[in-house]
C-alpha cells in the first residue's frame, strides 16, 4: 500500500534521475474540474502505478474533488497474492 501511495503522491521531476516517475497529483489540485480531465488523470495514475510497481495489476483509480481537496481511492490486485486491495487518501491544497 505504501509503494502505491508513494508513486501517486510523488511529483514529476521530484526523484533524481527518474524524471517521469510519479503521479503528479498536486498539479490536479490547480486544474479545472472537468469530467474529461478527470478521466485522463485517472488513466495516467493507473498507468504510472502499473509501470513502476511490477507486483500490481488491475489498477482502477477513483477521484472525487470537493473544494480544495482531492479524494483518491486506488483499487488493485497483487500478482500471485492478495486480490482486491485498496488505498485511500486525501490531498489538500496548502495555502
N, C-alpha and C positions, 0 to 999 in steps of 0.2 A: 504494500500500500504506500509505503514511504517513497519508493522509487517512482511510482506513477505520479504521485503528488509533486515530487521534485522536478520531474520532467515538465509538467504542466506549468508550474509556478516560475520556472527559470525563463528569463527574457533572452531574446536573440542577442548574440554578441556578449553575453554575460560570462560564458565559460571560455577561458583562453584556449585557442587552437581548435575550437568547435563552434564556429560562428552560426551554424544552422541548428544548434541544439536548443530545445526548449519550446514551450507552447506560446510564449509571449502574451500571456493573459492580461497583463496590465495595460497593453495597448487597446484591448477591447473596452476597458472602462471609459475611454475617452472617445469612443465611436458612437455614431447614432444607432439607436436600437431599431434595426430593420430585420425582417424575417430572412431576407436573402443574405445579409451579412452574418446573422447568427448561424444559419445553416452552413455557410462556407467556413466559419470559425470552428464549428463542431467537427466538420470533416478534417480540418487541419490539425486539431488537437488529437483526434483519433489516429491520424497518420503518424504524428510525432511519437505517440506512446508506442504504437506497433513497431516503428522504426528503431527507437532507442531502448526499448525493453523487449528483448527477444523471448522472454518467458511468458509473454502475454499474447492472447489472441482474442478475437471477437470483441473489439472495443466499441462502446457506444457512449457518447457524451451527451448530457442534458444540461442546458443552460437556462437560467432564469435571471432576468435583470429587473431590479426594483430600485429606483432612485440611483444612488451612488454605489450600490452593491451588486455583485455578480455571484450568483449561487451556482456552483458547478458540482455535478454528480457524474462520476465515471464508472461505468459498468464494464467488467471484463472477466475473462476466464484465464486461468493459468494452464499452460500446456502440461499435460500429464499430471495435473494436480487438482486443486480445488476449483470448482466451477462457480460461476455467478458471484464474483466478488464485487464490491463497490467501495468507492471513496467519495466522501462528500466534504466540501469546504467552501468557504466564502472569501471573496476578495473584495476589499473595500478601498475606495479612493482615499488617499491621505491628503489632508489639507495643508 
